[in-house]
Every structure is written in structure tokens, then in C-alpha cells.
Amino acid sequence: MEGEWDREQRTVVHERIVEEGISLVPLRFEHIAAGSALQRAYDRLNLFDAVHLGVATVLDEPIVSTDTLYPTIREVDHVDPRDLE
């Protein structure tokens, strides 16, 4: 797929995220609860995806991911980090 990140780029994605001014946050109970609600609404969500989306939902922030599933979730805005300059 065009624009796919190589292994080296994936190992420094956390650094790129911070450079873009995006905060990494600790996981909380309400994030898991929000993810569980999304998992009940979307059959394709696994636990990891649901928790990731739950954090974004509670914080009212976009999700930053290359996952192609996330843009289909109406409740959360999506940012592909490969589009960050």
C-alpha cells in the first residue's frame, strides 16, 4: 500500500506524535467503559480497538492511527499519522 510506514518509522511513531503536539494519556476506567459501548455498537471492533476509540471518545479528541477501521466509526474523528507533515 502506498504510504505504508516501514519498521523504522513505526518504532518512532510515538516521537512523531509528541513532536506534533499530541498528548499521550494514561488509560482510565471511563475510557474502557466508552470503548465497551462502542464495541457493542460495532461488531468489527476488537477489545484493543474499542479501548483506543473509547479514549478518543471520552477526551473528545480525534484518534491518530493508520487502522482502516477507525474512519468508519462515526463517533470519533480520525487522523492518519502518515498525513502529518
C-alpha positions, 0 to 999 in steps of 0.5 A: 500500500502506498504510504505504508510506514516501514519498521523504522518509522513505526518504532518512532511513531510515538516521537512523531506524535509528541513532536506534533503536539499530541498528548499521550494519556494514561488509560482510565476506567471511563475510557474502557467503559466508552470503548465497551459501548462502542464495541457493542455498537460495532461488531468489527471492533476488537477489545484493543480497538474499542479501548483506543476509540473509547479514549478518543471518545471520552477526551473528545479528541480525534484518534491518530492511527493508520487502522482502516477501521477507525474512519468508519466509526462515526463517533470519533474523528480520525487522523492518519499519522502518515498525513502529518507533515 
